[in-house]
Amino acid sequence: MPYTIDLGEFSPVLREFASYKSAIQNCSQKTVSEYMTDLRTFFRYVIASRNGIKLDSDDFKKIDISGVDLDFLKGVGTMEIYLFLKYAGDQRGNDAAAKSRKLSAIKALYKYFVNKRHAFTENPTADIESPKKKKTLPKVLSLDESLTLLEAVKNDAMSKTRIRDYCIITLFLNCGMRLSELAGIRIPDVDTDLQSLRVTGKGNKERIVYLNNACRMALGDYLTERLDEKYRECGTNVLFLSGRGRNDPISVKTIQWMVGKYLDMAGLSNRGYSVHKLRHTAATLMYQSGNVDVRTLKDILGHEQLNTTQIYTHVSNKNMEDAMAQNPLASVKPPKVHELKRIENEDKENGEE
């Protein structure tokens, strides 16, 4: 997959950093592109601020960053980074998560040139804390909503890709894989007995995803179609094809569109659900209903850190309801209304005396 950003517009030192992230740290091209996009915005901001260029003008997008060399990097101060984060929030509408991502790119750049290349000693990002993110619980489909979504795909008799689409959504809801992981599955990644499949996650790290009966049946149905003679000469061994008469790999945008279509058909389109919410749903159902240990869940989801997985250990509404019902005071009845009035009248009479 090519970079989604033209590295030719960057200076040699910035291209060197991109090569380090790709070749040494084994980051995906998508991840490297995201780093470089944020760095491009940052250095355009620094150049614009120093030269009086309006930050909201068309000229901002035309700023040349090919001259960002080591001397330029050494000259960037901590306050400029703080002001950039303020600009990102105030003028670009970035929330805490987006600002944290931009700061991570800047930190990674300076960490490389200070700690790895030893090009200079001062790191202007050293004491900058990441913007505090608002902690929110993951938005997930309930079990009933998940079943409704699957039924919507089953009942779509007009779709020529119904078998493929049902398989994709089944894998999302059962395995909790990421969108990019599913789109990148190749036929050789699938175990011949349909017991498991191999996916490539963040940082090009591979892991094995084990399949349950629902996944095996859905995948078996789709493979019967995918391995048909008409697809044998399609020129790709990617598992999921685009359909509509084309035999090229399915794109992430097509998967997003397809999931959105069936959420709409299931009457769930106005609830903020998306492809990534299906991953959240799988994780939550496994933890709450399947009693899956959080460390096992971490490995299933391909998380690097356990604290990333712990968001799924939030207590469900049903669990909270049950906990409230177990309170030993839960069965104590309040006094009846006439009893309250009697006590009130007695208090008044006693007060008059």
SULSULKA-V701517 format. One record per helix or strand of 3 or more residues. SS is the DSSP state (@ for helix, = for strand). FROM is the first residue (numbers start at 1). LEN is the number of residues. If there is no record, write none. Layout:
ss=[SS | SS]
from=[FROM | FROM]
len=[LEN | LEN]
//
This chain:
ss=[@ | @ | @ | @ | @ | @ | @ | @ | @ | @ | @ | = | @ | = | @ | @ | = | = | @ | @ | @ | @ | @ | @]
from=[7 | 12 | 29 | 58 | 70 | 78 | 96 | 143 | 162 | 179 | 187 | 196 | 202 | 206 | 213 | 229 | 241 | 246 | 252 | 275 | 294 | 306 | 317 | 337]
len=[3 | 13 | 23 | 5 | 6 | 13 | 21 | 12 | 14 | 5 | 3 | 5 | 3 | 5 | 14 | 3 | 3 | 4 | 14 | 14 | 8 | 8 | 9 | 16]
//
